[in-house]
Amino acid sequence: MFLVKIYVQLKKDILDAQGKATKKALESLGFEGVQDVRIGKEIRILLDGRDISEVSEKVRQMCDKLLINPVMEDYDFKIMEVEK
Amino acid sequence: MFLVKIYVQLKKDILDAQGKATKKALESLGFEGVQDVRIGKEIRILLDGRDISEVSEKVRQMCDKLLINPVMEDYDFKIMEVEK
């Protein structure tokens, strides 16, 4: 079995309103030196599969067909083999 | 300057409705072997600081005071030094 972690972030030129609000909130709590905050998703999937290359292809299809909005989001992922 | 990536996930015993819905959607698209889907956050912060240990302490405080709901969420983070 494989554990896949997919990291999804808004593209750089798209305004991240939640990140901006979080930056302001941190500053109002007295935290200094915060240059930027971006809030993305971490999707963890437990997945059966033969090997890393098969799983990797499957994950790419999942991202293309459902998980990612390619107009607004970038993603990358990593795959780890785990005990059943 | 430091880039901090904070990974936030719902605690294991808390129902992840978004994850469950995503699992169902993947299955209805024909993806087989999906055992579990959990959806969390990846928060990226660009932060000034002297060294890793100072930044690490600051990040822990940010999580305690604002970013994390300790009743429902677990987190971990990593810190990388980056060019200004």
Backbone of each chain as nested JSON, in Angstrom:
{
  "chains": [
    {"id": "A", "residues": [
      {"number": 1, "name": "MET", "atoms": {"N": [0.846, -1.199, 0.0], "CA": [0.0, 0.0, 0.0], "C": [0.882, 1.25, 0.0]}},
      {"number": 2, "name": "PHE", "atoms": {"N": [0.327, 2.313, -0.532], "CA": [1.111, 3.543, -0.653], "C": [0.381, 4.726, 0.007]}},
      {"number": 3, "name": "LEU", "atoms": {"N": [1.178, 5.567, 0.645], "CA": [0.645, 6.828, 1.166], "C": [1.098, 7.94, 0.228]}},
      {"number": 4, "name": "VAL", "atoms": {"N": [0.115, 8.645, -0.324], "CA": [0.42, 9.743, -1.248], "C": [0.086, 11.056, -0.551]}},
      {"number": 5, "name": "LYS", "atoms": {"N": [1.015, 11.998, -0.591], "CA": [0.728, 13.342, -0.058], "C": [0.788, 14.329, -1.209]}},
      {"number": 6, "name": "ILE", "atoms": {"N": [-0.35, 14.952, -1.475], "CA": [-0.444, 15.912, -2.576], "C": [-0.518, 17.322, -1.986]}},
      {"number": 7, "name": "TYR", "atoms": {"N": [0.376, 18.194, -2.42], "CA": [0.401, 19.568, -1.925], "C": [-0.16, 20.489, -2.996]}},
      {"number": 8, "name": "VAL", "atoms": {"N": [-1.207, 21.205, -2.644], "CA": [-1.897, 22.066, -3.61], "C": [-1.771, 23.518, -3.149]}},
      {"number": 9, "name": "GLN", "atoms": {"N": [-1.279, 24.364, -4.021], "CA": [-1.178, 25.792, -3.697], "C": [-1.8, 26.606, -4.821]}},
      {"number": 10, "name": "LEU", "atoms": {"N": [-2.382, 27.742, -4.465], "CA": [-2.829, 28.683, -5.492], "C": [-1.624, 29.137, -6.306]}},
      {"number": 11, "name": "LYS", "atoms": {"N": [-1.812, 29.333, -7.599], "CA": [-0.738, 29.866, -8.433], "C": [-0.277, 31.219, -7.894]}},
      {"number": 12, "name": "LYS", "atoms": {"N": [0.993, 31.529, -8.171], "CA": [1.625, 32.706, -7.556], "C": [0.891, 34.006, -7.831]}},
      {"number": 13, "name": "ASP", "atoms": {"N": [0.339, 34.144, -9.053], "CA": [-0.282, 35.419, -9.407], "C": [-1.751, 35.497, -8.992]}},
      {"number": 14, "name": "ILE", "atoms": {"N": [-2.224, 34.494, -8.249], "CA": [-3.616, 34.537, -7.785], "C": [-3.65, 34.957, -6.315]}},
      {"number": 15, "name": "LEU", "atoms": {"N": [-4.5, 35.924, -6.029], "CA": [-4.574, 36.479, -4.679], "C": [-5.042, 35.413, -3.687]}},
      {"number": 16, "name": "ASP", "atoms": {"N": [-4.285, 35.238, -2.619], "CA": [-4.646, 34.276, -1.589], "C": [-5.248, 35.052, -0.405]}},
      {"number": 17, "name": "ALA", "atoms": {"N": [-6.576, 35.228, -0.442], "CA": [-7.243, 36.081, 0.542], "C": [-7.101, 35.511, 1.968]}},
      {"number": 18, "name": "GLN", "atoms": {"N": [-7.183, 34.185, 2.059], "CA": [-7.077, 33.548, 3.37], "C": [-5.661, 33.749, 3.95]}},
      {"number": 19, "name": "GLY", "atoms": {"N": [-4.664, 33.641, 3.059], "CA": [-3.283, 33.87, 3.484], "C": [-3.072, 35.306, 3.94]}},
      {"number": 20, "name": "LYS", "atoms": {"N": [-3.616, 36.247, 3.187], "CA": [-3.49, 37.673, 3.535], "C": [-4.125, 37.955, 4.89]}},
      {"number": 21, "name": "ALA", "atoms": {"N": [-5.318, 37.376, 5.113], "CA": [-6.013, 37.587, 6.385], "C": [-5.211, 36.988, 7.541]}},
      {"number": 22, "name": "THR", "atoms": {"N": [-4.617, 35.831, 7.296], "CA": [-3.821, 35.172, 8.335], "C": [-2.575, 36.002, 8.667]}},
      {"number": 23, "name": "LYS", "atoms": {"N": [-1.934, 36.563, 7.626], "CA": [-0.761, 37.431, 7.841], "C": [-1.144, 38.605, 8.743]}},
      {"number": 24, "name": "LYS", "atoms": {"N": [-2.259, 39.246, 8.43], "CA": [-2.713, 40.385, 9.244], "C": [-2.988, 39.963, 10.675]}},
      {"number": 25, "name": "ALA", "atoms": {"N": [-3.635, 38.82, 10.834], "CA": [-3.959, 38.334, 12.18], "C": [-2.685, 38.058, 12.976]}},
      {"number": 26, "name": "LEU", "atoms": {"N": [-1.674, 37.471, 12.321], "CA": [-0.401, 37.205, 13.017], "C": [0.237, 38.517, 13.452]}},
      {"number": 27, "name": "GLU", "atoms": {"N": [0.213, 39.501, 12.542], "CA": [0.816, 40.805, 12.877], "C": [0.064, 41.471, 14.028]}},
      {"number": 28, "name": "SER", "atoms": {"N": [-1.255, 41.355, 14.016], "CA": [-2.019, 42.012, 15.086], "C": [-1.81, 41.309, 16.425]}},
      {"number": 29, "name": "LEU", "atoms": {"N": [-1.337, 40.067, 16.383], "CA": [-0.987, 39.368, 17.627], "C": [0.439, 39.698, 18.078]}},
      {"number": 30, "name": "GLY", "atoms": {"N": [1.14, 40.514, 17.289], "CA": [2.472, 40.943, 17.696], "C": [3.617, 40.172, 17.053]}},
      {"number": 31, "name": "PHE", "atoms": {"N": [3.333, 39.26, 16.133], "CA": [4.412, 38.533, 15.463], "C": [5.054, 39.426, 14.413]}},
      {"number": 32, "name": "GLU", "atoms": {"N": [6.384, 39.578, 14.506], "CA": [7.095, 40.456, 13.57], "C": [7.841, 39.643, 12.518]}},
      {"number": 33, "name": "GLY", "atoms": {"N": [8.105, 40.287, 11.39], "CA": [8.936, 39.648, 10.369], "C": [8.197, 38.672, 9.465]}},
      {"number": 34, "name": "VAL", "atoms": {"N": [6.862, 38.71, 9.495], "CA": [6.089, 37.828, 8.603], "C": [6.022, 38.473, 7.221]}},
      {"number": 35, "name": "GLN", "atoms": {"N": [6.711, 37.882, 6.237], "CA": [6.779, 38.481, 4.9], "C": [5.609, 38.046, 4.022]}},
      {"number": 36, "name": "ASP", "atoms": {"N": [5.182, 36.804, 4.198], "CA": [4.124, 36.294, 3.327], "C": [3.499, 35.049, 3.948]}},
      {"number": 37, "name": "VAL", "atoms": {"N": [2.203, 34.886, 3.732], "CA": [1.521, 33.663, 4.168], "C": [0.67, 33.165, 3.005]}},
      {"number": 38, "name": "ARG", "atoms": {"N": [0.814, 31.901, 2.668], "CA": [-0.01, 31.277, 1.628], "C": [-0.639, 30.031, 2.236]}},
      {"number": 39, "name": "ILE", "atoms": {"N": [-1.922, 29.845, 1.975], "CA": [-2.596, 28.687, 2.549], "C": [-3.04, 27.736, 1.451]}},
      {"number": 40, "name": "GLY", "atoms": {"N": [-2.516, 26.532, 1.513], "CA": [-2.848, 25.522, 0.515], "C": [-3.413, 24.278, 1.166]}},
      {"number": 41, "name": "LYS", "atoms": {"N": [-3.514, 23.22, 0.374], "CA": [-4.065, 21.968, 0.888], "C": [-3.0, 20.881, 0.904]}},
      {"number": 42, "name": "GLU", "atoms": {"N": [-3.124, 19.993, 1.862], "CA": [-2.353, 18.752, 1.826], "C": [-3.361, 17.606, 1.791]}},
      {"number": 43, "name": "ILE", "atoms": {"N": [-3.409, 16.891, 0.674], "CA": [-4.341, 15.768, 0.525], "C": [-3.558, 14.47, 0.732]}},
      {"number": 44, "name": "ARG", "atoms": {"N": [-3.994, 13.672, 1.719], "CA": [-3.321, 12.384, 1.954], "C": [-4.21, 11.257, 1.469]}},
      {"number": 45, "name": "ILE", "atoms": {"N": [-3.693, 10.422, 0.606], "CA": [-4.468, 9.303, 0.069], "C": [-3.743, 7.995, 0.345]}},
      {"number": 46, "name": "LEU", "atoms": {"N": [-4.471, 7.04, 0.925], "CA": [-3.95, 5.674, 1.071], "C": [-4.448, 4.879, -0.12]}},
      {"number": 47, "name": "LEU", "atoms": {"N": [-3.521, 4.271, -0.844], "CA": [-3.848, 3.76, -2.165], "C": [-3.172, 2.416, -2.395]}},
      {"number": 48, "name": "ASP", "atoms": {"N": [-3.951, 1.454, -2.891], "CA": [-3.346, 0.193, -3.325], "C": [-2.66, 0.403, -4.667]}},
      {"number": 49, "name": "GLY", "atoms": {"N": [-1.62, -0.379, -4.916], "CA": [-0.967, -0.265, -6.21], "C": [0.22, -1.194, -6.296]}},
      {"number": 50, "name": "ARG", "atoms": {"N": [0.699, -1.422, -7.511], "CA": [1.775, -2.385, -7.73], "C": [3.125, -1.776, -7.365]}},
      {"number": 51, "name": "ASP", "atoms": {"N": [3.386, -0.612, -7.892], "CA": [4.677, 0.028, -7.628], "C": [4.537, 1.552, -7.752]}},
      {"number": 52, "name": "ILE", "atoms": {"N": [5.624, 2.23, -7.409], "CA": [5.608, 3.698, -7.372], "C": [5.187, 4.278, -8.725]}},
      {"number": 53, "name": "SER", "atoms": {"N": [5.666, 3.692, -9.805], "CA": [5.399, 4.304, -11.115], "C": [3.913, 4.164, -11.48]}},
      {"number": 54, "name": "GLU", "atoms": {"N": [3.299, 3.027, -11.14], "CA": [1.865, 2.874, -11.391], "C": [1.058, 3.852, -10.526]}},
      {"number": 55, "name": "VAL", "atoms": {"N": [1.44, 3.938, -9.248], "CA": [0.726, 4.831, -8.324], "C": [0.874, 6.283, -8.766]}},
      {"number": 56, "name": "SER", "atoms": {"N": [2.062, 6.626, -9.189], "CA": [2.35, 7.987, -9.63], "C": [1.459, 8.38, -10.815]}},
      {"number": 57, "name": "GLU", "atoms": {"N": [1.296, 7.474, -11.753], "CA": [0.443, 7.72, -12.916], "C": [-1.025, 7.89, -12.487]}},
      {"number": 58, "name": "LYS", "atoms": {"N": [-1.456, 7.039, -11.543], "CA": [-2.825, 7.114, -11.026], "C": [-3.078, 8.468, -10.329]}},
      {"number": 59, "name": "VAL", "atoms": {"N": [-2.109, 8.887, -9.539], "CA": [-2.257, 10.144, -8.796], "C": [-2.344, 11.326, -9.758]}},
      {"number": 60, "name": "ARG", "atoms": {"N": [-1.521, 11.285, -10.794], "CA": [-1.568, 12.355, -11.789], "C": [-2.968, 12.438, -12.425]}},
      {"number": 61, "name": "GLN", "atoms": {"N": [-3.54, 11.283, -12.719], "CA": [-4.89, 11.264, -13.298], "C": [-5.934, 11.791, -12.306]}},
      {"number": 62, "name": "MET", "atoms": {"N": [-5.795, 11.395, -11.035], "CA": [-6.724, 11.899, -10.001], "C": [-6.667, 13.42, -9.927]}},
      {"number": 63, "name": "CYS", "atoms": {"N": [-5.453, 13.954, -9.988], "CA": [-5.284, 15.409, -9.914], "C": [-5.92, 16.071, -11.132]}},
      {"number": 64, "name": "ASP", "atoms": {"N": [-5.641, 15.52, -12.315], "CA": [-6.169, 16.117, -13.549], "C": [-7.692, 16.064, -13.596]}},
      {"number": 65, "name": "LYS", "atoms": {"N": [-8.259, 14.937, -13.122], "CA": [-9.693, 14.732, -13.299], "C": [-10.535, 15.305, -12.168]}},
      {"number": 66, "name": "LEU", "atoms": {"N": [-9.96, 15.444, -10.978], "CA": [-10.797, 15.847, -9.85], "C": [-10.15, 16.816, -8.862]}},
      {"number": 67, "name": "LEU", "atoms": {"N": [-8.921, 16.481, -8.457], "CA": [-8.407, 17.136, -7.249], "C": [-7.916, 18.557, -7.469]}},
      {"number": 68, "name": "ILE", "atoms": {"N": [-7.442, 18.837, -8.68], "CA": [-6.78, 20.12, -8.92], "C": [-7.57, 20.949, -9.93]}},
      {"number": 69, "name": "ASN", "atoms": {"N": [-7.635, 22.242, -9.674], "CA": [-8.146, 23.192, -10.651], "C": [-6.941, 23.802, -11.372]}},
      {"number": 70, "name": "PRO", "atoms": {"N": [-6.647, 23.35, -12.586], "CA": [-5.394, 23.748, -13.236], "C": [-5.323, 25.232, -13.584]}},
      {"number": 71, "name": "VAL", "atoms": {"N": [-6.463, 25.909, -13.609], "CA": [-6.452, 27.345, -13.9], "C": [-5.899, 28.127, -12.7]}},
      {"number": 72, "name": "MET", "atoms": {"N": [-6.221, 27.656, -11.504], "CA": [-5.87, 28.427, -10.309], "C": [-4.793, 27.787, -9.438]}},
      {"number": 73, "name": "GLU", "atoms": {"N": [-4.57, 26.493, -9.617], "CA": [-3.723, 25.795, -8.642], "C": [-2.523, 25.088, -9.276]}},
      {"number": 74, "name": "ASP", "atoms": {"N": [-1.44, 25.032, -8.501], "CA": [-0.287, 24.193, -8.811], "C": [-0.225, 23.066, -7.788]}},
      {"number": 75, "name": "TYR", "atoms": {"N": [0.397, 21.954, -8.169], "CA": [0.541, 20.881, -7.18], "C": [1.827, 20.097, -7.394]}},
      {"number": 76, "name": "ASP", "atoms": {"N": [2.245, 19.459, -6.316], "CA": [3.227, 18.399, -6.455], "C": [2.873, 17.336, -5.425]}},
      {"number": 77, "name": "PHE", "atoms": {"N": [3.503, 16.18, -5.557], "CA": [3.153, 15.117, -4.611], "C": [4.338, 14.222, -4.334]}},
      {"number": 78, "name": "LYS", "atoms": {"N": [4.249, 13.517, -3.204], "CA": [5.237, 12.476, -2.941], "C": [4.535, 11.194, -2.52]}},
      {"number": 79, "name": "ILE", "atoms": {"N": [5.216, 10.082, -2.775], "CA": [4.624, 8.763, -2.549], "C": [5.542, 7.962, -1.634]}},
      {"number": 80, "name": "MET", "atoms": {"N": [4.973, 7.385, -0.587], "CA": [5.74, 6.51, 0.294], "C": [5.073, 5.144, 0.368]}},
      {"number": 81, "name": "GLU", "atoms": {"N": [5.875, 4.086, 0.339], "CA": [5.3, 2.756, 0.538], "C": [5.075, 2.562, 2.038]}},
      {"number": 82, "name": "VAL", "atoms": {"N": [3.907, 2.041, 2.404], "CA": [3.617, 1.825, 3.831], "C": [3.102, 0.399, 4.056]}},
      {"number": 83, "name": "GLU", "atoms": {"N": [3.212, -0.053, 5.303], "CA": [2.688, -1.376, 5.688], "C": [1.177, -1.42, 5.495]}},
      {"number": 84, "name": "LYS", "atoms": {"N": [0.684, -2.574, 5.119], "CA": [-0.787, -2.739, 5.003], "C": [-1.423, -2.634, 6.379]}}
    ]},
    {"id": "B", "residues": [
      {"number": 1, "name": "MET", "atoms": {"N": [16.32, 34.77, 5.629], "CA": [14.874, 34.556, 5.677], "C": [14.566, 33.054, 5.673]}},
      {"number": 2, "name": "PHE", "atoms": {"N": [13.437, 32.703, 6.227], "CA": [13.09, 31.289, 6.34], "C": [11.716, 31.012, 5.718]}},
      {"number": 3, "name": "LEU", "atoms": {"N": [11.63, 29.858, 5.062], "CA": [10.339, 29.384, 4.562], "C": [9.874, 28.268, 5.496]}},
      {"number": 4, "name": "VAL", "atoms": {"N": [8.702, 28.486, 6.093], "CA": [8.144, 27.501, 7.016], "C": [6.95, 26.844, 6.338]}},
      {"number": 5, "name": "LYS", "atoms": {"N": [6.899, 25.522, 6.362], "CA": [5.723, 24.81, 5.853], "C": [5.077, 24.067, 7.015]}},
      {"number": 6, "name": "ILE", "atoms": {"N": [3.841, 24.462, 7.315], "CA": [3.121, 23.85, 8.436], "C": [2.031, 22.946, 7.859]}},
      {"number": 7, "name": "TYR", "atoms": {"N": [2.031, 21.691, 8.283], "CA": [1.043, 20.721, 7.797], "C": [0.015, 20.473, 8.891]}},
      {"number": 8, "name": "VAL", "atoms": {"N": [-1.24, 20.739, 8.581], "CA": [-2.305, 20.633, 9.576], "C": [-3.282, 19.549, 9.131]}},
      {"number": 9, "name": "GLN", "atoms": {"N": [-3.529, 18.585, 9.997], "CA": [-4.505, 17.54, 9.678], "C": [-5.492, 17.407, 10.826]}},
      {"number": 10, "name": "LEU", "atoms": {"N": [-6.722, 17.048, 10.509], "CA": [-7.682, 16.716, 11.559], "C": [-7.155, 15.521, 12.344]}},
      {"number": 11, "name": "LYS", "atoms": {"N": [-7.39, 15.506, 13.649], "CA": [-6.997, 14.353, 14.455], "C": [-7.669, 13.093, 13.92]}},
      {"number": 12, "name": "LYS", "atoms": {"N": [-7.014, 11.954, 14.152], "CA": [-7.448, 10.692, 13.537], "C": [-8.892, 10.327, 13.841]}},
      {"number": 13, "name": "ASP", "atoms": {"N": [-9.334, 10.604, 15.072], "CA": [-10.68, 10.165, 15.459], "C": [-11.76, 11.179, 15.08]}},
      {"number": 14, "name": "ILE", "atoms": {"N": [-11.375, 12.22, 14.359], "CA": [-12.377, 13.207, 13.93], "C": [-12.745, 12.956, 12.474]}},
      {"number": 15, "name": "LEU", "atoms": {"N": [-14.05, 12.914, 12.229], "CA": [-14.54, 12.612, 10.882], "C": [-14.111, 13.691, 9.896]}},
      {"number": 16, "name": "ASP", "atoms": {"N": [-13.504, 13.273, 8.808], "CA": [-13.079, 14.209, 7.774], "C": [-14.084, 14.118, 6.616]}},
      {"number": 17, "name": "ALA", "atoms": {"N": [-15.119, 14.948, 6.695], "CA": [-16.225, 14.864, 5.74], "C": [-15.76, 15.171, 4.311]}},
      {"number": 18, "name": "GLN", "atoms": {"N": [-14.858, 16.145, 4.193], "CA": [-14.351, 16.524, 2.867], "C": [-13.539, 15.368, 2.265]}},
      {"number": 19, "name": "GLY", "atoms": {"N": [-12.76, 14.715, 3.133], "CA": [-11.986, 13.56, 2.677], "C": [-12.895, 12.427, 2.222]}},
      {"number": 20, "name": "LYS", "atoms": {"N": [-13.919, 12.158, 3.002], "CA": [-14.87, 11.089, 2.673], "C": [-15.552, 11.369, 1.327]}},
      {"number": 21, "name": "ALA", "atoms": {"N": [-15.972, 12.617, 1.137], "CA": [-16.635, 12.998, -0.114], "C": [-15.678, 12.845, -1.297]}},
      {"number": 22, "name": "THR", "atoms": {"N": [-14.424, 13.213, -1.082], "CA": [-13.426, 13.101, -2.152], "C": [-13.178, 11.636, -2.51]}},
      {"number": 23, "name": "LYS", "atoms": {"N": [-13.113, 10.783, -1.469], "CA": [-12.939, 9.338, -1.704], "C": [-14.08, 8.808, -2.583]}},
      {"number": 24, "name": "LYS", "atoms": {"N": [-15.307, 9.179, -2.231], "CA": [-16.467, 8.726, -3.013], "C": [-16.389, 9.226, -4.445]}},
      {"number": 25, "name": "ALA", "atoms": {"N": [-16.002, 10.482, -4.615], "CA": [-15.915, 11.066, -5.957], "C": [-14.854, 10.34, -6.791]}},
      {"number": 26, "name": "LEU", "atoms": {"N": [-13.721, 10.022, -6.166], "CA": [-12.669, 9.288, -6.895], "C": [-13.191, 7.923, -7.333]}},
      {"number": 27, "name": "GLU", "atoms": {"N": [-13.893, 7.248, -6.419], "CA": [-14.435, 5.924, -6.75], "C": [-15.461, 6.014, -7.875]}},
      {"number": 28, "name": "SER", "atoms": {"N": [-16.294, 7.043, -7.82], "CA": [-17.327, 7.156, -8.863], "C": [-16.705, 7.507, -10.214]}},
      {"number": 29, "name": "LEU", "atoms": {"N": [-15.47, 8.022, -10.204], "CA": [-14.752, 8.268, -11.462], "C": [-14.026, 7.01, -11.954]}},
      {"number": 30, "name": "GLY", "atoms": {"N": [-14.116, 5.932, -11.154], "CA": [-13.514, 4.682, -11.605], "C": [-12.152, 4.362, -11.001]}},
      {"number": 31, "name": "PHE", "atoms": {"N": [-11.666, 5.205, -10.083], "CA": [-10.374, 4.917, -9.449], "C": [-10.552, 3.821, -8.407]}},
      {"number": 32, "name": "GLU", "atoms": {"N": [-9.748, 2.778, -8.539], "CA": [-9.859, 1.644, -7.617], "C": [-8.723, 1.654, -6.6]}},
      {"number": 33, "name": "GLY", "atoms": {"N": [-8.973, 0.991, -5.458], "CA": [-7.913, 0.813, -4.472], "C": [-7.691, 2.013, -3.571]}},
      {"number": 34, "name": "VAL", "atoms": {"N": [-8.633, 2.953, -3.553], "CA": [-8.501, 4.108, -2.66], "C": [-8.978, 3.698, -1.26]}},
      {"number": 35, "name": "GLN", "atoms": {"N": [-8.067, 3.601, -0.311], "CA": [-8.406, 3.134, 1.033], "C": [-8.879, 4.261, 1.933]}},
      {"number": 36, "name": "ASP", "atoms": {"N": [-8.276, 5.426, 1.767], "CA": [-8.613, 6.534, 2.659], "C": [-8.16, 7.847, 2.037]}},
      {"number": 37, "name": "VAL", "atoms": {"N": [-8.943, 8.899, 2.282], "CA": [-8.534, 10.24, 1.848], "C": [-8.721, 11.185, 3.027]}},
      {"number": 38, "name": "ARG", "atoms": {"N": [-7.7, 11.951, 3.349], "CA": [-7.803, 12.964, 4.399], "C": [-7.349, 14.284, 3.8]}},
      {"number": 39, "name": "ILE", "atoms": {"N": [-8.084, 15.334, 4.087], "CA": [-7.721, 16.635, 3.516], "C": [-7.311, 17.595, 4.615]}},
      {"number": 40, "name": "GLY", "atoms": {"N": [-6.091, 18.049, 4.518], "CA": [-5.569, 18.976, 5.516], "C": [-5.077, 20.257, 4.866]}},
      {"number": 41, "name": "LYS", "atoms": {"N": [-4.361, 21.048, 5.657], "CA": [-3.853, 22.315, 5.136], "C": [-2.334, 22.295, 5.088]}},
      {"number": 42, "name": "GLU", "atoms": {"N": [-1.799, 23.016, 4.116], "CA": [-0.372, 23.317, 4.122], "C": [-0.242, 24.834, 4.169]}},
      {"number": 43, "name": "ILE", "atoms": {"N": [0.276, 25.349, 5.278], "CA": [0.444, 26.796, 5.437], "C": [1.916, 27.13, 5.196]}},
      {"number": 44, "name": "ARG", "atoms": {"N": [2.173, 28.002, 4.223], "CA": [3.555, 28.423, 3.947], "C": [3.771, 29.837, 4.45]}},
      {"number": 45, "name": "ILE", "atoms": {"N": [4.764, 30.026, 5.29], "CA": [5.053, 31.361, 5.829], "C": [6.486, 31.741, 5.518]}},
      {"number": 46, "name": "LEU", "atoms": {"N": [6.668, 32.927, 4.949], "CA": [8.006, 33.494, 4.772], "C": [8.258, 34.387, 5.968]}},
      {"number": 47, "name": "LEU", "atoms": {"N": [9.361, 34.126, 6.668], "CA": [9.54, 34.702, 7.992], "C": [10.986, 35.147, 8.183]}},
      {"number": 48, "name": "ASP", "atoms": {"N": [11.173, 36.372, 8.694], "CA": [12.509, 36.798, 9.088], "C": [12.871, 36.144, 10.414]}},
      {"number": 49, "name": "GLY", "atoms": {"N": [14.165, 35.919, 10.618], "CA": [14.57, 35.355, 11.902], "C": [16.063, 35.139, 11.94]}},
      {"number": 50, "name": "ARG", "atoms": {"N": [16.599, 34.937, 13.143], "CA": [18.043, 34.821, 13.323], "C": [18.521, 33.43, 12.915]}},
      {"number": 51, "name": "ASP", "atoms": {"N": [17.868, 32.422, 13.457], "CA": [18.294, 31.054, 13.164], "C": [17.107, 30.1, 13.31]}},
      {"number": 52, "name": "ILE", "atoms": {"N": [17.343, 28.847, 12.951], "CA": [16.268, 27.847, 12.932], "C": [15.596, 27.746, 14.303]}},
      {"number": 53, "name": "SER", "atoms": {"N": [16.392, 27.791, 15.362], "CA": [15.794, 27.549, 16.68], "C": [14.877, 28.709, 17.081]}},
      {"number": 54, "name": "GLU", "atoms": {"N": [15.274, 29.933, 16.729], "CA": [14.394, 31.078, 17.02], "C": [13.11, 30.998, 16.191]}},
      {"number": 55, "name": "VAL", "atoms": {"N": [13.271, 30.678, 14.913], "CA": [12.102, 30.593, 14.025], "C": [11.17, 29.477, 14.479]}},
      {"number": 56, "name": "SER", "atoms": {"N": [11.755, 28.364, 14.873], "CA": [10.981, 27.22, 15.32], "C": [10.107, 27.582, 16.528]}},
      {"number": 57, "name": "GLU", "atoms": {"N": [10.686, 28.315, 17.469], "CA": [9.948, 28.75, 18.658], "C": [8.802, 29.691, 18.261]}},
      {"number": 58, "name": "LYS", "atoms": {"N": [9.099, 30.607, 17.329], "CA": [8.078, 31.549, 16.851], "C": [6.922, 30.802, 16.18]}},
      {"number": 59, "name": "VAL", "atoms": {"N": [7.251, 29.823, 15.356], "CA": [6.217, 29.073, 14.635], "C": [5.329, 28.308, 15.618]}},
      {"number": 60, "name": "ARG", "atoms": {"N": [5.959, 27.719, 16.629], "CA": [5.176, 27.002, 17.635], "C": [4.169, 27.945, 18.304]}},
      {"number": 61, "name": "GLN", "atoms": {"N": [4.614, 29.163, 18.598], "CA": [3.707, 30.141, 19.214], "C": [2.577, 30.549, 18.259]}},
      {"number": 62, "name": "MET", "atoms": {"N": [2.935, 30.726, 16.982], "CA": [1.9, 31.068, 15.989], "C": [0.838, 29.973, 15.931]}},
      {"number": 63, "name": "CYS", "atoms": {"N": [1.284, 28.725, 15.96], "CA": [0.353, 27.602, 15.898], "C": [-0.535, 27.588, 17.137]}},
      {"number": 64, "name": "ASP", "atoms": {"N": [0.084, 27.755, 18.314], "CA": [-0.681, 27.713, 19.561], "C": [-1.687, 28.846, 19.642]}},
      {"number": 65, "name": "LYS", "atoms": {"N": [-1.273, 30.041, 19.187], "CA": [-2.116, 31.22, 19.399], "C": [-3.136, 31.45, 18.299]}},
      {"number": 66, "name": "LEU", "atoms": {"N": [-2.867, 30.952, 17.095], "CA": [-3.771, 31.291, 15.993], "C": [-4.043, 30.173, 14.991]}},
      {"number": 67, "name": "LEU", "atoms": {"N": [-2.977, 29.504, 14.553], "CA": [-3.128, 28.698, 13.337], "C": [-3.808, 27.352, 13.55]}},
      {"number": 68, "name": "ILE", "atoms": {"N": [-3.649, 26.803, 14.755], "CA": [-4.124, 25.436, 14.992], "C": [-5.244, 25.425, 16.023]}},
      {"number": 69, "name": "ASN", "atoms": {"N": [-6.229, 24.577, 15.788], "CA": [-7.245, 24.288, 16.785], "C": [-6.838, 22.985, 17.486]}},
      {"number": 70, "name": "PRO", "atoms": {"N": [-6.28, 23.078, 18.694], "CA": [-5.675, 21.89, 19.319], "C": [-6.69, 20.814, 19.683]}},
      {"number": 71, "name": "VAL", "atoms": {"N": [-7.957, 21.166, 19.735], "CA": [-8.978, 20.161, 20.046], "C": [-9.196, 19.235, 18.844]}},
      {"number": 72, "name": "MET", "atoms": {"N": [-9.109, 19.799, 17.649], "CA": [-9.461, 19.027, 16.453], "C": [-8.279, 18.703, 15.545]}},
      {"number": 73, "name": "GLU", "atoms": {"N": [-7.178, 19.443, 15.699], "CA": [-6.117, 19.326, 14.694], "C": [-4.755, 18.942, 15.277]}},
      {"number": 74, "name": "ASP", "atoms": {"N": [-3.985, 18.198, 14.479], "CA": [-2.575, 17.94, 14.749], "C": [-1.742, 18.688, 13.719]}},
      {"number": 75, "name": "TYR", "atoms": {"N": [-0.507, 19.006, 14.066], "CA": [0.339, 19.657, 13.063], "C": [1.79, 19.26, 13.225]}},
      {"number": 76, "name": "ASP", "atoms": {"N": [2.52, 19.417, 12.137], "CA": [3.969, 19.434, 12.241], "C": [4.471, 20.433, 11.218]}},
      {"number": 77, "name": "PHE", "atoms": {"N": [5.739, 20.78, 11.31], "CA": [6.234, 21.774, 10.357], "C": [7.691, 21.537, 10.038]}},
      {"number": 78, "name": "LYS", "atoms": {"N": [8.124, 22.105, 8.905], "CA": [9.551, 22.116, 8.608], "C": [9.985, 23.509, 8.19]}},
      {"number": 79, "name": "ILE", "atoms": {"N": [11.258, 23.779, 8.409], "CA": [11.798, 25.127, 8.188], "C": [12.986, 25.027, 7.245]}},
      {"number": 80, "name": "MET", "atoms": {"N": [12.975, 25.847, 6.205], "CA": [14.118, 25.905, 5.296], "C": [14.65, 27.332, 5.236]}},
      {"number": 81, "name": "GLU", "atoms": {"N": [15.966, 27.486, 5.218], "CA": [16.527, 28.824, 5.024], "C": [16.473, 29.143, 3.527]}},
      {"number": 82, "name": "VAL", "atoms": {"N": [16.027, 30.355, 3.186], "CA": [15.941, 30.734, 1.762], "C": [16.614, 32.089, 1.54]}},
      {"number": 83, "name": "GLU", "atoms": {"N": [16.981, 32.352, 0.288], "CA": [17.563, 33.643, -0.081], "C": [16.542, 34.76, 0.137]}},
      {"number": 84, "name": "LYS", "atoms": {"N": [17.043, 35.926, 0.503], "CA": [16.143, 37.097, 0.653], "C": [15.589, 37.489, -0.701]}}
    ]}
  ]
}
